[in-house]
Amino acid sequence: MAGCMIAAPSSGSGKTMVVCGMLEALKRKGKNPLAFKCGPDYIDGQFHRQVLGVEGGNLDSFFETPDQMRKKLAKAAIGHFVVAEGVMGYFDGLGGTELRASSWEVADILELPVLLVVDARGSSRSLSAQIQGFLDYDTGGRPEKRNQIRGVILNKISPMLYPRIRDLIEREHSVPVVGYVPCLDFLQISSRHLGLVLPEEIGGIREQLGRLADCLEETLDWERILELSEEADWELERRMPEEPAEAEPFCLAVARDEAFCFYYEDNLEALARAGARLTYFSPLHDKMLPKGTQGLLLGGGYPENHGKALAGNESLRVQIRQAAERGLPILGECGGYLYLLEELEGADGKNYPMCGVLKGYGYRKGKNGRFGYISVSPFEDMPLLKQGEAIRGHEFHYWDSTGFKDACVMEAVKPSGGRNWPCIRTRRRVMAGFPHLYYPSCPGFAERFAAWCRAYGKDGQI
């Protein structure tokens, strides 16, 4: 295996676009690239999928143990060139002050060489000082291996200025500059409240990413990048996970469209190992749940941007409400939770009827009040989580709901600082709330939900 991590001093430095351009260029070079995203991010991975046409995954040292990450990467990386995109700034971890769960920690655990993307706009010699700070920063680790930075890419720099700044940096530091990205007017990638807009919403996205790759083929030093990336070569056969035993299958309907698109691939794989036959459908476009449905998964996304269309699909909303009354197991996360409420305020400010499975009204809060990693525990024994157990996850949302606090049966606790709040609601076989959960962090969670679904299938199914 060979590969690298693309990290940066901060968010907004251009990591995602550099990664996408590199993935396309690596495809053209026959390197069979595979992408991962560090941290709890759903959107950047969708850009990776636009380039590669296949799912990548997340690497997260809060959700996963070091051994879990190594085994996952080892299994996925056979025959691939791995490109992992960092999260936020390279050293930014829990609570904004810790190294835990940072890109640095993931790179250190996986021994991935790091290429640091530095935004060069408005700077010249100061870039060298910034790079020196990242190279010399004391992480409290082994002095000879404080971090994995093996190269630098200068983003948004003039082609005329680049050779002089490259030579300056390489004179002053041991790290090589492995290329640059000029300012590219054709890239039209904007952001909104949860991050970048979704790639499907950007006209001509494939053409833009293709032109980006054309540029990077010329401006990156591929010989050096490929050489540095060989440092990631492992003895993979020692880290391969055991094949799981086969489980009794059941039909799990998974909402996936423009409104519901936030899923951890690890969660879907955990459910599949527990027996789920994942059957995708669209709450926007499909009038009924898939035939044979024994369980329903409603992930996060942007239902607020599609309030009118979701409300207009009345037959599906009624079917979901009636199925929930009959005991259909449902997991709803963030946007999926909002869809299960009685009403939702759309991004246009209008109120729209939703499924009515849970009482309450979803509304725009205007700010992100609950953000970041959490551990979720029930107040008492629950069917999917027992008292004393915890499942890890994160929250990141600009919408809230009425009737939430008093109805909650679980508590979210921040790993740094200990702040806590009520977070999950249940009704019959419905479990929903704002947290995005990472199922493999709680052994047995996916299997218990699968047992729920199989039990419903014996009573009757869609």
ChimeraX attribute file (.defattr): number of C-alpha atoms within 10 A of each C-alpha:
attribute: neighborCount
match mode: 1-to-1
recipient: residues
	/A:1	19
	/A:2	23
	/A:3	26
	/A:4	26
	/A:5	30
	/A:6	31
	/A:7	32
	/A:8	27
	/A:9	20
	/A:10	18
	/A:11	15
	/A:12	11
	/A:13	22
	/A:14	19
	/A:15	25
	/A:16	23
	/A:17	19
	/A:18	21
	/A:19	24
	/A:20	26
	/A:21	22
	/A:22	25
	/A:23	26
	/A:24	25
	/A:25	22
	/A:26	20
	/A:27	16
	/A:28	13
	/A:29	11
	/A:30	10
	/A:31	17
	/A:32	16
	/A:33	23
	/A:34	25
	/A:35	28
	/A:36	21
	/A:37	25
	/A:38	25
	/A:39	23
	/A:40	23
	/A:41	20
	/A:42	21
	/A:43	20
	/A:44	23
	/A:45	22
	/A:46	20
	/A:47	24
	/A:48	28
	/A:49	17
	/A:50	17
	/A:51	21
	/A:52	18
	/A:53	10
	/A:54	11
	/A:55	14
	/A:56	22
	/A:57	22
	/A:58	24
	/A:59	29
	/A:60	23
	/A:61	21
	/A:62	22
	/A:63	26
	/A:64	18
	/A:65	12
	/A:66	18
	/A:67	13
	/A:68	17
	/A:69	18
	/A:70	22
	/A:71	18
	/A:72	19
	/A:73	21
	/A:74	20
	/A:75	14
	/A:76	18
	/A:77	20
	/A:78	14
	/A:79	13
	/A:80	16
	/A:81	24
	/A:82	26
	/A:83	27
	/A:84	26
	/A:85	29
	/A:86	29
	/A:87	29
	/A:88	20
	/A:89	19
	/A:90	26
	/A:91	26
	/A:92	21
	/A:93	23
	/A:94	18
	/A:95	16
	/A:96	13
	/A:97	10
	/A:98	12
	/A:99	18
	/A:100	19
	/A:101	24
	/A:102	25
	/A:103	31
	/A:104	26
	/A:105	23
	/A:106	26
	/A:107	25
	/A:108	18
	/A:109	15
	/A:110	18
	/A:111	18
	/A:112	28
	/A:113	24
	/A:114	29
	/A:115	25
	/A:116	28
	/A:117	25
	/A:118	23
	/A:119	22
	/A:120	22
	/A:121	15
	/A:122	9
	/A:123	11
	/A:124	15
	/A:125	12
	/A:126	12
	/A:127	20
	/A:128	18
	/A:129	14
	/A:130	12
	/A:131	20
	/A:132	16
	/A:133	11
	/A:134	17
	/A:135	17
	/A:136	11
	/A:137	12
	/A:138	12
	/A:139	14
	/A:140	8
	/A:141	10
	/A:142	9
	/A:143	10
	/A:144	6
	/A:145	10
	/A:146	17
	/A:147	25
	/A:148	20
	/A:149	24
	/A:150	22
	/A:151	20
	/A:152	25
	/A:153	25
	/A:154	25
	/A:155	22
	/A:156	19
	/A:157	20
	/A:158	15
	/A:159	13
	/A:160	9
	/A:161	10
	/A:162	21
	/A:163	13
	/A:164	12
	/A:165	21
	/A:166	20
	/A:167	12
	/A:168	16
	/A:169	20
	/A:170	14
	/A:171	12
	/A:172	12
	/A:173	14
	/A:174	12
	/A:175	17
	/A:176	20
	/A:177	27
	/A:178	21
	/A:179	23
	/A:180	28
	/A:181	25
	/A:182	18
	/A:183	13
	/A:184	12
	/A:185	6
	/A:186	11
	/A:187	15
	/A:188	11
	/A:189	15
	/A:190	10
	/A:191	9
	/A:192	8
	/A:193	12
	/A:194	15
	/A:195	12
	/A:196	14
	/A:197	16
	/A:198	20
	/A:199	18
	/A:200	13
	/A:201	10
	/A:202	13
	/A:203	11
	/A:204	13
	/A:205	18
	/A:206	15
	/A:207	12
	/A:208	18
	/A:209	23
	/A:210	17
	/A:211	17
	/A:212	22
	/A:213	24
	/A:214	15
	/A:215	18
	/A:216	21
	/A:217	19
	/A:218	12
	/A:219	16
	/A:220	18
	/A:221	15
	/A:222	17
	/A:223	9
	/A:224	14
	/A:225	21
	/A:226	16
	/A:227	11
	/A:228	21
	/A:229	22
	/A:230	16
	/A:231	16
	/A:232	16
	/A:233	12
	/A:234	15
	/A:235	9
	/A:236	15
	/A:237	11
	/A:238	9
	/A:239	16
	/A:240	15
	/A:241	14
	/A:242	7
	/A:243	7
	/A:244	8
	/A:245	8
	/A:246	10
	/A:247	13
	/A:248	11
	/A:249	15
	/A:250	23
	/A:251	23
	/A:252	26
	/A:253	24
	/A:254	26
	/A:255	25
	/A:256	21
	/A:257	16
	/A:258	19
	/A:259	24
	/A:260	23
	/A:261	22
	/A:262	25
	/A:263	24
	/A:264	21
	/A:265	15
	/A:266	17
	/A:267	16
	/A:268	18
	/A:269	16
	/A:270	19
	/A:271	21
	/A:272	20
	/A:273	20
	/A:274	24
	/A:275	23
	/A:276	26
	/A:277	18
	/A:278	20
	/A:279	18
	/A:280	14
	/A:281	17
	/A:282	20
	/A:283	25
	/A:284	22
	/A:285	14
	/A:286	12
	/A:287	15
	/A:288	18
	/A:289	23
	/A:290	18
	/A:291	11
	/A:292	15
	/A:293	24
	/A:294	29
	/A:295	30
	/A:296	25
	/A:297	21
	/A:298	26
	/A:299	26
	/A:300	26
	/A:301	24
	/A:302	22
	/A:303	26
	/A:304	25
	/A:305	15
	/A:306	17
	/A:307	25
	/A:308	20
	/A:309	15
	/A:310	23
	/A:311	21
	/A:312	16
	/A:313	17
	/A:314	17
	/A:315	14
	/A:316	21
	/A:317	24
	/A:318	16
	/A:319	16
	/A:320	22
	/A:321	17
	/A:322	15
	/A:323	21
	/A:324	23
	/A:325	15
	/A:326	15
	/A:327	21
	/A:328	27
	/A:329	27
	/A:330	29
	/A:331	20
	/A:332	24
	/A:333	27
	/A:334	26
	/A:335	27
	/A:336	26
	/A:337	27
	/A:338	32
	/A:339	32
	/A:340	31
	/A:341	21
	/A:342	17
	/A:343	23
	/A:344	29
	/A:345	23
	/A:346	20
	/A:347	16
	/A:348	11
	/A:349	12
	/A:350	12
	/A:351	18
	/A:352	20
	/A:353	20
	/A:354	26
	/A:355	25
	/A:356	20
	/A:357	21
	/A:358	24
	/A:359	15
	/A:360	17
	/A:361	23
	/A:362	26
	/A:363	21
	/A:364	16
	/A:365	12
	/A:366	11
	/A:367	11
	/A:368	14
	/A:369	12
	/A:370	18
	/A:371	14
	/A:372	15
	/A:373	27
	/A:374	27
	/A:375	21
	/A:376	25
	/A:377	24
	/A:378	22
	/A:379	15
	/A:380	12
	/A:381	13
	/A:382	13
	/A:383	11
	/A:384	19
	/A:385	22
	/A:386	14
	/A:387	12
	/A:388	10
	/A:389	15
	/A:390	21
	/A:391	20
	/A:392	23
	/A:393	21
	/A:394	22
	/A:395	21
	/A:396	18
	/A:397	21
	/A:398	15
	/A:399	22
	/A:400	22
	/A:401	21
	/A:402	13
	/A:403	14
	/A:404	19
	/A:405	14
	/A:406	9
	/A:407	16
	/A:408	18
	/A:409	18
	/A:410	22
	/A:411	17
	/A:412	25
	/A:413	19
	/A:414	20
	/A:415	16
	/A:416	15
	/A:417	9
	/A:418	9
	/A:419	10
	/A:420	15
	/A:421	14
	/A:422	20
	/A:423	22
	/A:424	24
	/A:425	20
	/A:426	17
	/A:427	15
	/A:428	12
	/A:429	21
	/A:430	21
	/A:431	19
	/A:432	26
	/A:433	25
	/A:434	25
	/A:435	28
	/A:436	24
	/A:437	25
	/A:438	22
	/A:439	22
	/A:440	19
	/A:441	18
	/A:442	16
	/A:443	13
	/A:444	15
	/A:445	22
	/A:446	23
	/A:447	20
	/A:448	15
	/A:449	23
	/A:450	28
	/A:451	18
	/A:452	20
	/A:453	27
	/A:454	23
	/A:455	17
	/A:456	21
	/A:457	18
	/A:458	9
	/A:459	11
	/A:460	14
	/A:461	19
	/A:462	17
